[in-house]
Amino acid sequence: PGTLERLWQRIRCPTLLVHGSDGWHGDPSKDGRAAHVANARVLEISRAGHWVHHDQLDAFVAATRAFLAEP
């Protein structure tokens, strides 16, 4: 793995990887990025591009709040 992947492998806390269905970066669970984060969950938000928080603010905030509220 490269430098970035080795950095991701050091993340141990629960991590929410949010991506938009219309984003240019793709799905981290399908392209392998999520596999480098030990405790990652991937969430796709519909009708959002790369700036999910801009395109679908309410859905982004709701998902983030729910994730942070988990024990």
Residue frames as qw, qx, qy, qz and C-alpha x, y, z in Angstrom:
[[0.000, 0.884, 0.467, 0.000, 0.00, 0.00, 0.00],
 [0.343, 0.588, -0.030, 0.731, 0.97, 3.60, -0.54],
 [0.162, 0.109, -0.472, 0.860, 1.43, 6.28, 2.08],
 [0.476, -0.208, -0.020, -0.854, -2.24, 7.25, 2.14],
 [0.811, -0.172, -0.489, -0.273, -3.44, 3.67, 2.53],
 [0.568, -0.013, -0.640, 0.516, -0.96, 3.07, 5.38],
 [0.103, -0.161, 0.311, -0.931, -2.34, 6.17, 7.10],
 [0.679, -0.198, -0.229, -0.669, -5.92, 4.93, 6.71],
 [0.756, -0.069, -0.649, 0.052, -4.89, 1.57, 8.20],
 [0.284, 0.073, -0.601, 0.744, -3.98, 3.34, 11.44],
 [0.446, -0.262, 0.021, -0.856, -7.56, 4.58, 11.94],
 [0.186, -0.082, -0.958, 0.201, -9.20, 2.44, 14.61],
 [0.278, 0.269, 0.498, -0.777, -12.25, 4.45, 15.65],
 [0.441, 0.563, 0.699, -0.008, -15.65, 3.98, 14.04],
 [0.081, -0.341, 0.326, 0.878, -15.62, 5.91, 10.78],
 [0.532, 0.626, 0.524, -0.224, -18.51, 6.93, 8.55],
 [0.249, -0.176, 0.544, 0.782, -17.47, 7.27, 4.91],
 [0.424, 0.669, 0.452, -0.411, -20.16, 9.29, 3.16],
 [0.193, -0.149, 0.579, 0.778, -20.32, 9.61, -0.61],
 [0.510, 0.442, 0.133, -0.726, -22.85, 10.92, -3.07],
 [0.751, 0.286, 0.594, 0.030, -24.45, 8.69, -5.68],
 [0.562, 0.805, 0.142, 0.127, -23.56, 11.25, -8.35],
 [0.332, -0.847, 0.331, 0.251, -20.05, 12.00, -7.08],
 [0.601, 0.678, -0.421, -0.051, -16.97, 11.69, -9.25],
 [0.127, -0.604, 0.755, -0.222, -14.98, 9.89, -6.57],
 [0.636, 0.039, -0.739, -0.218, -17.00, 6.68, -6.51],
 [0.816, -0.489, -0.091, -0.296, -18.07, 4.25, -3.82],
 [0.066, -0.691, 0.684, -0.224, -15.28, 3.60, -1.28],
 [0.743, -0.167, 0.608, -0.224, -16.63, 0.10, -0.59],
 [0.867, 0.453, 0.206, -0.030, -16.38, -0.83, -4.26],
 [0.525, 0.778, -0.281, 0.201, -13.05, 0.78, -5.15],
 [0.805, 0.016, -0.440, 0.398, -11.16, -0.56, -2.13],
 [0.067, 0.577, -0.310, 0.753, -10.66, 2.60, -0.07],
 [0.677, -0.523, 0.082, -0.511, -12.98, 1.46, 2.74],
 [0.949, -0.057, -0.291, 0.106, -11.05, -1.80, 3.13],
 [0.511, 0.365, -0.407, 0.663, -8.10, 0.17, 4.51],
 [0.284, -0.440, 0.329, -0.786, -10.12, 1.55, 7.47],
 [0.140, 0.022, -0.965, 0.222, -10.65, -1.14, 10.10],
 [0.076, 0.468, 0.766, -0.434, -13.97, 0.08, 11.48],
 [0.125, 0.166, -0.268, -0.941, -15.50, 1.85, 8.48],
 [0.400, 0.539, 0.720, -0.178, -19.11, 2.07, 7.43],
 [0.119, 0.004, 0.470, 0.875, -19.98, 3.39, 3.98],
 [0.281, 0.636, 0.588, -0.414, -23.09, 5.43, 3.33],
 [0.206, 0.207, 0.531, 0.796, -24.26, 6.55, -0.10],
 [0.196, 0.573, 0.421, -0.675, -26.59, 9.53, -0.25],
 [0.455, 0.519, 0.645, 0.328, -28.77, 9.78, -3.33],
 [0.238, 0.879, 0.284, 0.300, -28.88, 12.83, -5.58],
 [0.355, -0.890, 0.190, 0.214, -25.60, 14.16, -4.18],
 [0.676, 0.640, -0.288, 0.223, -22.26, 14.78, -5.79],
 [0.619, 0.211, -0.493, 0.573, -18.81, 15.12, -4.25],
 [0.046, -0.226, 0.405, -0.885, -20.02, 17.79, -1.79],
 [0.328, -0.411, -0.846, -0.083, -22.70, 15.68, -0.13],
 [0.216, -0.500, -0.526, 0.653, -23.16, 18.17, 2.70],
 [0.100, 0.285, -0.153, -0.941, -23.92, 20.87, 0.13],
 [0.329, -0.032, -0.688, -0.646, -26.19, 18.85, -2.15],
 [0.644, -0.413, -0.587, -0.265, -28.18, 16.97, 0.51],
 [0.000, 0.477, -0.514, 0.713, -27.57, 18.80, 3.79],
 [0.706, -0.327, 0.204, -0.594, -30.56, 17.39, 5.69],
 [0.975, 0.046, -0.209, -0.062, -29.74, 13.78, 4.78],
 [0.564, 0.427, -0.495, 0.504, -26.06, 14.32, 5.59],
 [0.203, -0.474, 0.460, -0.723, -26.78, 15.90, 8.99],
 [0.854, -0.229, 0.075, -0.462, -29.33, 13.21, 9.89],
 [0.927, 0.160, -0.318, 0.122, -26.92, 10.39, 8.99],
 [0.372, 0.466, -0.508, 0.621, -24.03, 12.04, 10.84],
 [0.447, -0.451, 0.350, -0.688, -26.11, 12.63, 13.97],
 [0.951, -0.122, -0.054, -0.280, -27.35, 9.03, 13.95],
 [0.793, 0.299, -0.420, 0.326, -23.80, 7.73, 13.54],
 [0.150, 0.477, -0.493, 0.712, -22.46, 9.91, 16.37],
 [0.626, -0.391, 0.213, -0.640, -25.31, 8.87, 18.67],
 [0.909, 0.009, -0.411, -0.073, -24.41, 5.18, 18.42],
 [0.691, -0.684, 0.236, -0.001, -22.74, 3.68, 21.49]]
